[in-house]
Amino acid sequence: MRTGFFRAAAFSATFAIGATASLSAFGQDAYGLYDGSSYYGSSVQSQDRFEGWWLGGTIGGSFVNYGMSPGSVDADGVIGGVVGGFSWQHGPFVIGLEGDYLASDIDGGGLINGGPNKAQVGFDSLADLRLRLGYTVTPNLLLFGTLGGAWANADLFISGPGGGFRETTFTGWSAGGGAEYAYDRNWSLRLDYQFTDFGEETVKYSGGKQTFDPDSNSFRGSIIYSF
């Protein structure tokens, strides 16, 4: 699980290095400047800045609450991976599709069933596909909301009488929002929040069945390259 996360973090770091180099280079020419009449030194460059294909590296944190029967347990950790999509822009309005794939080290646990058992739960990987709707408050600052479906692969360990280790897949829906700032003609920075309501899954152990119903709150920062 951690190996996958470290690979995702390495990808994010690579994007960070590329973004830093790009910002330095464009800071030396007209495209990184605002000339008093338009952004990026040209009105052409500022039009439809957020239209087209884009790809980025993302990293952040997630807090997950697993509703159980009875009780609940909490987990948290770092998430990181890739995010990408395509957007259409008409004036200040932006609509698009985006998706991501994330590795994680989300982990946590606590006592359940009144004390004889302990649940240790975590997500190995997550993915989602969302619709994005946005509005550019300036030519290079986009505010947006997202809505779509989500998927997660989970490890579910229960210690004590009748317990054991199981894996399962959760699916659900997610909604969120954020902001993206284009600091030159190809690179942008993005911050976003996402709430995900995963559907409940009932898992069979040697001592009986256990229901898990996780919800997550995630905060992420991303570095985006627009093609």
C-alpha positions as CSV (number, residue, x, y, z in Angstrom):
1,M,0.0,0.0,0.0
2,R,2.8,2.5,0.9
3,T,4.8,1.5,-2.2
4,G,1.9,2.6,-4.4
5,F,1.6,5.9,-2.5
6,F,5.3,6.7,-2.7
7,R,5.1,6.2,-6.5
8,A,2.2,8.6,-6.6
9,A,4.0,11.1,-4.5
10,A,7.1,10.9,-6.7
11,F,4.9,11.7,-9.7
12,S,3.5,14.8,-7.9
13,A,7.1,15.9,-7.1
14,T,8.1,15.6,-10.8
15,F,5.2,17.9,-11.7
16,A,6.3,20.3,-9.0
17,I,9.9,20.5,-10.4
18,G,8.5,21.0,-13.9
19,A,6.2,23.8,-12.8
20,T,9.0,25.6,-11.0
21,A,11.2,25.5,-14.0
22,S,8.4,26.7,-16.3
23,L,7.5,29.6,-14.0
24,S,11.1,30.7,-14.0
25,A,11.4,30.5,-17.8
26,F,8.2,32.3,-18.5
27,G,8.9,35.0,-15.9
28,Q,11.6,36.2,-18.3
29,D,9.3,36.7,-21.3
30,A,6.1,38.6,-22.0
31,Y,3.8,35.6,-21.4
32,G,4.2,35.7,-17.7
33,L,3.2,39.3,-17.4
34,Y,0.1,41.4,-17.2
35,D,0.5,44.4,-19.6
36,G,-2.4,46.5,-18.3
37,S,-4.8,45.4,-21.0
38,S,-4.8,41.6,-20.9
39,Y,-3.2,38.7,-19.1
40,Y,-0.2,36.8,-20.5
41,G,0.8,39.9,-22.6
42,S,-1.9,39.1,-25.2
43,S,-5.7,39.1,-25.3
44,V,-5.4,35.9,-27.5
45,Q,-3.5,34.1,-24.7
46,S,-6.2,35.0,-22.1
47,Q,-9.1,33.8,-24.1
48,D,-10.4,30.3,-23.3
49,R,-7.4,29.7,-21.0
50,F,-9.1,26.7,-19.4
51,E,-10.2,25.0,-22.6
52,G,-8.6,21.7,-23.7
53,W,-6.9,18.7,-22.3
54,W,-5.0,18.8,-19.0
55,L,-3.1,16.5,-16.7
56,G,-1.6,17.0,-13.3
57,G,-0.2,15.6,-10.1
58,T,-2.1,15.9,-6.9
59,I,-1.4,15.3,-3.2
60,G,-3.4,15.9,0.0
61,G,-5.1,14.4,3.0
62,S,-8.3,12.5,3.7
63,F,-10.4,11.8,6.8
64,V,-12.7,8.8,6.7
65,N,-15.5,7.8,9.1
66,Y,-16.7,4.2,8.8
67,G,-20.2,3.8,10.1
68,M,-20.7,0.3,11.5
69,S,-23.3,-1.8,13.2
70,P,-22.9,-1.0,15.9
71,G,-20.5,1.9,16.4
72,S,-18.0,3.7,14.1
73,V,-14.3,4.0,13.5
74,D,-12.2,6.8,12.0
75,A,-9.2,6.7,9.7
76,D,-7.0,9.3,8.1
77,G,-3.9,9.6,5.9
78,V,-2.2,11.0,2.9
79,I,-3.5,10.6,-0.7
80,G,-1.6,11.3,-3.9
81,G,-1.7,10.5,-7.6
82,V,-2.8,11.8,-11.0
83,V,-5.8,14.0,-12.1
84,G,-6.8,14.9,-15.6
85,G,-9.6,15.8,-18.0
86,F,-11.0,18.0,-20.7
87,S,-12.8,21.3,-20.4
88,W,-14.8,23.5,-22.7
89,Q,-14.9,27.3,-22.2
90,H,-17.5,29.8,-23.4
91,G,-16.6,33.3,-22.1
92,P,-16.2,33.0,-18.4
93,F,-18.1,29.7,-18.2
94,V,-16.2,26.4,-18.0
95,I,-17.7,22.9,-18.2
96,G,-15.7,19.6,-18.4
97,L,-15.1,16.1,-17.3
98,E,-12.3,15.1,-15.0
99,G,-11.1,12.0,-13.2
100,D,-8.3,10.9,-10.9
101,Y,-6.5,7.8,-9.6
102,L,-5.0,8.0,-6.1
103,A,-2.9,5.8,-3.9
104,S,-3.2,6.3,-0.2
105,D,-2.0,5.3,3.3
106,I,-5.4,6.0,4.9
107,D,-5.6,3.9,8.0
108,G,-7.3,3.8,11.4
109,G,-9.3,1.8,13.8
110,G,-11.1,1.3,17.1
111,L,-13.1,-1.0,19.3
112,I,-16.4,-2.3,18.0
113,N,-19.3,-4.5,19.2
114,G,-19.0,-3.2,22.7
115,G,-15.3,-4.0,23.1
116,P,-14.5,-7.6,22.3
117,N,-13.4,-6.8,18.7
118,K,-11.2,-4.1,17.2
119,A,-11.6,-3.0,13.6
120,Q,-8.5,-1.8,11.6
121,V,-9.7,-0.2,8.3
122,G,-8.0,1.6,5.4
123,F,-8.1,2.5,1.8
124,D,-5.5,1.2,-0.6
125,S,-6.5,3.2,-3.7
126,L,-9.3,5.5,-4.8
127,A,-10.6,6.8,-8.2
128,D,-13.5,9.0,-9.4
129,L,-15.1,10.5,-12.5
130,R,-16.7,13.9,-12.1
131,L,-18.5,16.7,-14.0
132,R,-16.8,20.1,-13.4
133,L,-18.7,23.4,-13.7
134,G,-16.8,26.7,-13.3
135,Y,-16.7,30.4,-13.7
136,T,-13.6,32.6,-14.3
137,V,-13.7,35.5,-12.0
138,T,-10.5,36.8,-13.8
139,P,-9.0,35.5,-17.0
140,N,-6.7,33.2,-15.1
141,L,-8.7,32.4,-11.9
142,L,-11.3,29.7,-12.1
143,L,-13.8,28.8,-9.3
144,F,-15.5,25.5,-9.8
145,G,-17.8,22.8,-8.4
146,T,-17.7,19.1,-9.1
147,L,-20.1,16.2,-8.9
148,G,-19.7,12.5,-9.9
149,G,-19.1,8.9,-8.9
150,A,-16.3,7.4,-6.8
151,W,-14.6,4.1,-6.1
152,A,-12.3,2.8,-3.4
153,N,-10.5,-0.4,-2.6
154,A,-10.4,-1.1,1.2
155,D,-8.7,-3.4,3.6
156,L,-10.9,-4.4,6.5
157,F,-9.4,-6.3,9.5
158,I,-11.3,-7.3,12.6
159,S,-9.3,-8.8,15.5
160,G,-10.8,-10.8,18.3
161,P,-13.5,-13.5,18.4
162,G,-15.0,-14.2,14.9
163,G,-12.8,-11.7,13.1
164,G,-10.4,-11.9,10.2
165,F,-9.1,-10.0,7.2
166,R,-11.2,-9.0,4.2
167,E,-10.9,-6.8,1.1
168,T,-13.8,-5.1,-0.6
169,T,-14.7,-2.4,-3.1
170,F,-16.8,0.6,-2.2
171,T,-18.7,2.8,-4.7
172,G,-20.6,6.0,-4.2
173,W,-20.9,9.6,-5.1
174,S,-18.8,12.7,-4.5
175,A,-19.2,16.5,-4.6
176,G,-16.8,19.3,-4.0
177,G,-15.3,22.5,-5.2
178,G,-12.2,24.6,-5.4
179,A,-10.1,27.1,-7.3
180,E,-7.5,26.9,-10.1
181,Y,-5.0,29.7,-10.8
182,A,-3.2,29.8,-14.2
183,Y,0.1,31.4,-13.6
184,D,1.3,31.1,-17.2
185,R,0.0,29.8,-20.5
186,N,0.5,26.1,-19.7
187,W,0.8,25.7,-15.9
188,S,-1.7,26.2,-13.1
189,L,-2.2,25.5,-9.4
190,R,-5.3,24.0,-8.0
191,L,-6.8,23.6,-4.5
192,D,-10.0,21.6,-3.9
193,Y,-12.2,19.9,-1.3
194,Q,-14.2,16.7,-2.0
195,F,-16.8,14.9,0.1
196,T,-17.5,11.3,-0.9
197,D,-20.4,9.2,0.4
198,F,-19.6,5.6,-0.3
199,G,-22.4,3.1,-0.2
200,E,-22.4,0.5,2.6
201,E,-21.0,-3.0,2.1
202,T,-21.8,-6.0,4.3
203,V,-18.8,-8.3,4.7
204,K,-18.9,-11.9,6.0
205,Y,-16.4,-12.9,8.7
206,S,-16.1,-16.3,10.5
207,G,-18.2,-15.0,13.4
208,G,-20.9,-13.3,11.3
209,K,-21.5,-10.3,9.1
210,Q,-20.3,-6.8,9.6
211,T,-21.6,-3.7,7.7
212,F,-19.2,-0.8,6.8
213,D,-20.5,2.6,5.5
214,P,-17.6,5.0,5.0
215,D,-17.8,8.8,4.2
216,S,-14.6,10.8,3.4
217,N,-13.5,14.4,3.4
218,S,-10.5,15.1,1.3
219,F,-8.4,18.3,0.8
220,R,-5.9,18.4,-2.1
221,G,-3.4,20.6,-3.9
222,S,-2.5,19.9,-7.6
223,I,-0.1,21.1,-10.2
224,I,-1.8,21.1,-13.7
225,Y,-0.3,21.2,-17.2
226,S,-2.6,22.3,-20.0
227,F,-1.9,21.0,-23.5
